């Protein structure tokens, strides 16, 4: 298989400032770009490419201009890892496996992936990862010894250190996060929000140096319930979604909004569309009005900050990322697709 080193570094990031709009989507066209016998729960836009990581040790990129796919496999001895979290900074691509051993790789010299963090243990299970900036990044996993597992890098991803339980709030019994879409972490500036299986938000105002815990009304009485995904449009406006993937038709207490940076949360569209979803994202340049949620239950959209929703498609996906205010890319069981909203 072809080497990915020259495809994923250097990464050129572009942004544009546009006046906020109020999109009113009524349909979505799904164009499959890549198909394989994989479960793909982690994607990331990197310049003109979409990076992905999946089970069967597989990772790769899709060229957004010509659709060309490059993929590779990263084993660890005889272990075939399942990658459910990826991230990047300006120079490197990172991917993190679930289960034990936890394996965090970054792009290295000479076109190989370097193992930069390794952790073993019966309770080891990492769920999501992101970067605050080019030097500092964070990954979050399930609780061990009474606190969430949180590892942080301050040197561009070359070294990662695990926070001690003395540095973190006490976890509820069995509290963790869902490795469903790599979206239970959101960072804006120095602020960080982490959604958990207990329906709680871990909040740090200073890039993981100090933490507080805030409760949401998201259903969380069973191990399969809780917050599956969060997103913030700015430092104040945020949304959370989830429910119970074993009861996907449920619409009760599975989505909430905050307008004060996560201090307080209110349920939205109670007992109405959408049902269980594994990923939620604000639509860019929408003023926070536009929101899309996806899951194996289909694609739903709101044009009024989540107060009402439309079910746009039965097409199943695990995760989604927007390229602009009408085009997104989504991944799920066996495929990656381009989504064009109208």
N, C-alpha and C positions, 0 to 999 in steps of 0.2 A: 504494500500500500504506500501511497505517496506521503512524503514528509510534509508536516503542516507548519514547520518553523517559519518558512518565508511567507506563509499565508496569514499568520496571525500576529507577526511583529515586523515592522513597527505598526502600531494601530493609530490611525488618524481619526480624530473625533471632530465632528462638525455640529454646530447648532445654529439655529436662526431664531430671531425674535419676531413674533407676529402678534398682532392685536388679538386678544381673546375673542373667540367666536362662541356661538351657541349651536353646536351641530345638532341635527335632527335626523339620525340615521333610521332608516326603515328596512334596510336589507343589507346583506353581506354576500359577496361572491368569494368562494373558496377555490384557490388554485393550488393543487398539490405540487410541491417542488422536489420532494425527496421521499422515497418509500423504502422501508427495510423492515426486517422483523425485530424491531427495537422498541423499547419503552423510553420515550424521550421526554424528560421533565425539566430539563435545564437548557435554556437558550439565552443568548446575549448578542445584541447588535454591536458590531465592532467595525466602524467605518462602513465600507461597502460590502461587508460580509456578515453573515449570521453564524455565530459559533454555537455548537451544541455538544452535549455530553449525555451519555445514555447507559443502559445496562450492557452486558456482554463486553465491558471494558472499552466501549467504542466512543470516540469523540471525533469532531471534524468541523468543517465550515461549509456554508453554502454561499456562493457568489451571488449577490443580489442583482447584478446586471445580466449575467448570462446563465445563471442557474447551475453552474458547474459545482459539483460536490467533491470535496476531498475528505476522506475519513481515514482514521488510523485506530489502532488498538493499543491500550496500555495495560499490561498485566503486572501483577506483583508476585514474583515467583510462580507458583502454580495457581494463585488466586486470580479469578476473573472478577474485577470490581464492578460495582454498579455506581455510576456517577450521577448524582442528582443535584449537584450544586456547581455552578461555574461563576467566574467573575473575571474582570480584567482591569488593568491600569493602562497607562500610556504605552508601556513597553512589553507587557507580558500577559499571558492567558493562564488562568488557574482553574483547576477542577478538583472536586472533593467527593470522595466516595461515602456511601452510607455503610453502617454496620462496622463490625470489627474484623480486621484492623481498619481504622480511618486512615485514608491515604490522600494527602493533598499534594498535587503536582503543579509545577509551573514550567513554562517554556524555559529551556536552558540553552547552554552553548552547544554548538555543533548539531543543532537540529534534534535534540532529544528532550524528553520531559524529565525534569529533576524532581525527586521526592523531597519536599521541604517540611513536611509534618507527618508524623506517624503516631498512632495511638491505639493501644489494644485494651480490651476489657469487655466483660459480658454486657455492660450497659452502654458501651460506646455506640453512638448513632448521631451523625451530623446531618443537618437538614438544609441549610442555606448559607450563602456567602455573598459578600459585596465589599466594595472599597469606598472609603470616604474621599480619598485623594490618591495620588500616585504612590504615596509612601505608606499609608495606613489603611488596613483592611480588617474585616471581622468575619468570623464564621460562628454559627450557633448550632448547638446540638441538644439532645435530651438531657435531663437532669441525672447527675451522678453525685452520690455522697451529700445530697441535700440542696444542690443548686444546679442551675442550668450549666451546660458545657459551653463556654465561650472562649474562643481562641482569637488572638489579635496579633497583627504584624505592624511594626512601626518602621520597617526598613525596606519597604517595597515588595514584601512577600518572600524575602530570602529566609527569614526566621519567623516562627510563630510561637507565642507563649499562651498558656492556658491560665485564665483568671482563677484565683482561689475562691473558695466559698466565703471567705472572710471579705472578699471584695464585691460579693453579689448578694442580692436579696435571697431569702430562703425560698426554695421551691416548694410547691405543693406536692404531695405524694404522687409520683408517676407523671409529673408535669414535664412536658417536652414540647416539641414542635412537629409539624407535619412536613415531611420531605416530598411534598406534592407538586411544587411548581417553582421552587427557589424564590418565593416571594413572601416569606414570613419575616423578612428584614427589609426595612426601608431607611435610607439615610438622606438627609438634606443638610448641607453644611456640616456642622459638628453634631447635629442631633441624630439620634438613632431610636427606631421603634422596632420591637420584636413581638410578634403575636404568638401565643402559646396554645397548647391543647386545653389548658384550664380557662380559656377565654380571657386571659390577662395580657396586658401590654407591658413589656419591660422597656423603660425609657431612660436614655442617657443623653444629657445635654452637652457632653464633653468628649465625644468619640470614645466612649466605653470606659472612661475613668471612674465615673460614679453612676449609680443606677437607682431607679425607683420603680415600683410596680403599681399599675393602674388596672382596675377591674372593668371589663366590658359586660354588657348583658348578653353576649353571644352564648348560645347553649353549650354546656360543657360538663354535663353530668355523667357521660359515658366516655370510655377511653377513645372511641372513634369520633367524638364530638369536639368542637372547639374552633379556634381561628385557623383557617387553612392559608389565608392570604391577606396581606394588607397593602395599601398604597397611600401615599400622601401627595396632594397636588402642590402644597406649599407647607410652610411650617405650622399652619393652623388646621387646614382642611385635610382630613384623612378618612379612609373607609376600611372596613374589615368585613370579610365574608368567610363562610365555611358551612357548618352544619354537621351532618353525619353521612359519610360516603356509603355506609351500609343501609341507610334509609334515604336515598337520594331525592325522593319526592317531597321530603319535608321542607316547609317554608317558614317554620316558626323559629324566631330568635336566631336567625342565621346570617344577618347582615346589619351593620351598624355604622354610624357616621360620627365624627368628632369635628368641631369647629374651633376648638381651643387647644390644638396641639396634642390631643390625647388625654387631657385631664378628665374630661367627661365624654361619655358616649351615649347615643340614643339609637334605638332600633329604628330601621326604616323598612317601608313596604312590608310590614308585618303580615304574615300568612298570605303574601302575594308573591308573584314572580320576582326574582328567580329562586329556584330551589337550590340544592347543594351545588356549590362551585368550588373549584380548587385554585382559581387565580382571578384576581381583580386588578384592573388598571384604569387610571384616569386617562381620558383622551387628551393628547397635547393640545394646547392653545384653545381650550374649551372654557376657560375661566373656572374650571372645576365642576362644570355642569355635566359634562359627558363622562360616562363610566361604562366600561365593558367588562363582563365577567364570563369566564369559560370554565367548562368542566366536561366530564364524559357525558353530562346531561345536556350539552349544547352551548349555544352562544346567546347571551342576553345583553341588552343595552339600555342605559338610562340617559335621558337628556335633561334631567332636573335634579341633579345631585342625589340620585338614588331613591327619590320619593315614589317614582313609578318606573316600570320597566317594560320592555318589549322583548319577546323571545324571537330572535332573528333566525336561528338555524338549529337543526338537530345535530349538526356536525360535531363530533366529540373531540375535545382537545384537553390537555392538562395545563398548558401554560401559554401566555401570549405576551408580546412586546410590540409597542407602537413605534413605527418609523417616523410617521407624521400624523396629522389629524384625520387621515382617512385610510391609511395603509398600515397593517400590522402583520406580524409573523407569529404563527402558533405551531405548537408541537404536541404530539400525543402518542397514541399507540400506533407505531409503525409508520409515522409520517411527520413531515414538516410542510406547512402550507403558507401561502400568502393570502391574507384576508383583505379584501377591498370593500370598505363600507360606503354605502350610499344613502 
